[in-house]
Amino acid sequence: MSNNYGNNTRFILGQQGFTLLEAIVALVLIATTGIALFDWINANLNSLRHIQQSQQRHEATRNALAFMETVNPQEKPQGEQTIGIYKFKWEAQTLKIPKGGKNTIGRMSIFEVGLYETEVTVMVKDNLLTRFNLRQVGYKQIYKFKEF
């Protein structure tokens, strides 16, 4: 009569394959690594989104400043203009009451000048993107130029 235990001892002693405990430990390590990887990717995506929003605000501010160079707050103290995807709104308050200016040699100028504090709002699709204040010089021609 043969012993049935003789054939099974090599499987017990040789341990071929994974045990259930080893498989569970491997799955826990893979899951932990996966969670850490997804968290890292999520943090990078959030950082990218913040950088893109900051870049868009910076671009909008530069565009608004370039546009506001064309606005004379003495003639148009408030207004609204849409350019591309941006809507610019501004409102100017007088800081220094306009008075006669002087030219480069100290004589009376043909312009009246004043100092204004202008609040500029930049919107995209009716959503506030940025808001800032700037000081501007407003001017108005009050005398005609004399030719010699």
Secondary structure, 3 states (H helix, E strand, C coil): CCCCHHHHHHHHHHCCCCCHHHHHHHHHHHHHHHHHHHHHHHHHHHHHHHHHHHHHHHHHHHHHHHHHCCCCCCCCCEEEEEECCEEEEEEEEEEEEEEEEECCCCCEEEEEEEEEEEEEEEEECCEEEEEEEEEEEEEEECCCCCCC
